[in-house]
């Protein structure tokens, strides 16, 4: 699944894809670029190899207004999309029963539609200095978010 989470509003756009290769990621990047023309964009992604593929790097070189920022290893708690994955897992998936992938994708879509009707930005409740102190490799902690 690929998610685009607008940090300023909390709105989520999703695509459930059967694969997560560089081709799908490039399609995603082009979709984001088209949705936000003439804006400088900063995307936070994990260190998955797809995000560092030579074709992705070449596309980004031709589109310098888009910058990828990689979360540190074991730092998925910094990535707001990962935080949202935790929310959707707890609230829509974990205790569900799905007879097919189609049913699971439908449940995810319904959850996201409901989320977007009442969305709000995630807000860190700890000061930045406190968060940054825990960004070193091997440091694990949890933080309260709203």
Residue pairs with C-beta under 8 A, 6 or more apart in sequence:
1 14
1 15
1 16
1 17
1 108
2 14
2 15
2 17
2 20
2 24
2 25
2 28
3 12
3 13
3 14
3 15
3 81
3 84
3 85
4 12
4 13
4 14
4 28
4 31
4 32
4 35
5 11
5 12
5 80
5 81
5 84
6 12
7 80
7 121
7 122
8 121
9 119
9 120
9 121
10 115
10 119
10 120
10 121
10 122
11 116
11 119
12 84
12 112
12 115
12 116
12 119
14 108
14 109
14 112
15 28
16 105
16 108
16 109
17 24
20 48
20 50
21 50
22 50
22 53
22 55
22 56
23 55
24 50
25 50
25 51
25 53
25 56
26 55
26 56
26 59
29 43
29 56
29 59
29 60
29 63
29 66
32 41
32 43
32 66
33 41
33 63
33 65
33 66
39 65
40 65
40 66
40 67
41 65
41 66
41 67
42 67
42 69
43 66
43 67
43 68
43 69
44 68
44 69
44 70
44 71
44 78
44 79
44 80
44 81
45 51
45 68
45 69
45 70
45 71
45 79
46 70
46 71
46 76
46 79
46 82
47 70
47 71
47 73
50 56
51 68
51 70
60 66
60 67
60 68
71 78
71 79
71 82
72 78
72 135
72 137
73 137
74 137
74 138
74 139
74 140
75 135
76 82
77 83
77 141
77 142
77 143
78 131
78 135
80 122
83 122
83 145
84 122
88 108
88 111
88 112
88 115
91 111
92 107
92 108
92 110
92 111
93 104
93 107
93 108
96 104
96 107
98 104
98 107
122 145
122 146
123 145
123 146
124 131
124 143
124 145
125 143
125 144
125 145
125 146
126 143
126 144
131 143
133 139
134 141
